[in-house]
Amino acid sequence: MNEVVIVVLAIVALVAAVIIYGVVSTTMGYEEDVNENYIPDRLERMLGKDPQKKNEKKP
């Protein structure tokens, strides 16, 4: 049972690290984030998604 807890905590720590990296790298200007979703565009391209700018609503 202890092994399961350790594995779950490790997975949570890895996911948190990726999220923190995305937020810090985009706010500090190290990575480009065209669509402003705090996921660096380089990672989005690696996952096969095409980052696009958000459409601005016009009145």
RODOMI-368504 format. One record per atom (N, C-alpha, C): residue in three letters; x, y, z. Coordinates in steps of 0.001 Angstrom, whole numbers, plus 500000, padded with zeros to 6 digits. Layout:
<palos>
alaXYZ;...
</palos>
This chain:
<palos>
met500818498805500000;met500000500000500000;met500864501263500000;asn501993501195500686;asn502883502353500721;asn503436502666499333;glu503654501643498534;glu504180501855497190;glu503194502627496326;val501918502341496476;val500888503021495708;val500870504509496067;val500983504806497341;val500992506197497788;val502207506923497230;ile503348506282497235;ile504572506888496706;ile504439507149495213;val503880506221494468;val503704506392493023;val502727507529492733;val501627507597493454;val500648508664493254;val501265510024493574;leu502018510112494662;leu502680511370495014;leu503712511770493967;ala504423510811493407;ala505409511110492368;ala504726511629491113;ile503605511044490734;ile502871511499489555;ile502336512908489781;val501786513170490955;val501283514507491271;val502415515525491242;ala503577515155491762;ala504730516064491764;ala505194516358490339;leu505200515360489464;leu505605515587488075;leu504625516490487329;val503347516275487527;val502335517110486875;val502440518547487398;ala502613518704488690;ala502756520041489267;ala504004520732488727;ala505088519995488562;ala506321520578488034;ala506138521060486602;val505419520314485787;val505170520725484401;val504306521980484373;ile503298522050485219;ile502434523228485268;ile503215524450485737;ile504012524290486769;ile504828525404487274;ile505825525852486222;tyr506441524908485517;tyr507374525265484447;tyr506673526083483368;gly505492525672482983;gly504757526385481943;gly504411527801482357;val503960527974483584;val503581529304484053;val504812530198484174;val505867529699484790;val507063530513485007;val507746530846483683;ser507875529878482803;ser508594530131481554;ser507849531091480633;thr506530531064480660;thr505801531990479798;thr505718533386480399;thr505596533494481717;thr505522534820482324;thr506879535515482327;met507963534767482407;met509298535361482403;met509794535632480988;gly509106535110479981;gly509469535377478600;gly510449534384478010;tyr510715533273478678;tyr511627532266478145;tyr511000531485477001;glu509714531277477081;glu508986530522476058;glu507895531412475470;glu507541531149474225;glu506469531887473554;glu505144531192473829;asp504119531993474091;asp502785531451474342;asp501772532325473620;val501519531988472355;val500671532814471501;val499235532851472003;asn498689531704472409;asn497284531646472795;asn497057531872474287;glu498091532242475021;glu498020532637476432;glu497280531625477305;asn497639530353477206;asn497038529341478062;asn498049528744479031;tyr499202529408479183;tyr500288529005480084;tyr500873527641479742;ile500657527185478527;ile501343526005478020;ile502248526498476899;pro503558526350477042;pro504465526865476010;pro504146526253474645;asp504268527071473603;asp503934526625472254;asp504801525449471813;arg506031525411472282;arg506921524306471918;arg506340522972472409;leu505797522955473633;leu505187521729474150;leu503911521375473396;glu503136522395473013;glu501923522125472249;glu502255521509470899;arg503317522006470248;arg503712521427468956;arg504217519998469130;met504906519720470249;met505389518359470500;met504228517390470671;leu503104517878471212;leu501928517046471419;leu501034516977470187;gly501424517690469125;gly500683517618467873;gly499579518641467737;lys499554519638468606;lys498540520676468502;lys499159521917467892;asp498345522666467153;asp498816523890466524;asp498353525078467353;pro499279525766468035;pro498874526911468843;pro498435528077467962;gln497284528615468256;gln496747529745467512;gln496322530814468491;lys496316532062468029;lys495847533148468870;lys494358532996469134;lys493954533432470327;lys492530533420470647;lys491825534463469811;asn490634534136469376;asn489831535105468613;asn489268536132469565;glu489502537410469235;glu488958538480470062;glu487512538735469659;lys486666538895470663;lys485257539161470374;lys485090540628470011;lys484377540865468931;lys484116542229468495;lys482660542551468759;pro482395543736469304;pro480996544100469596;pro480176544341468363;
</palos>
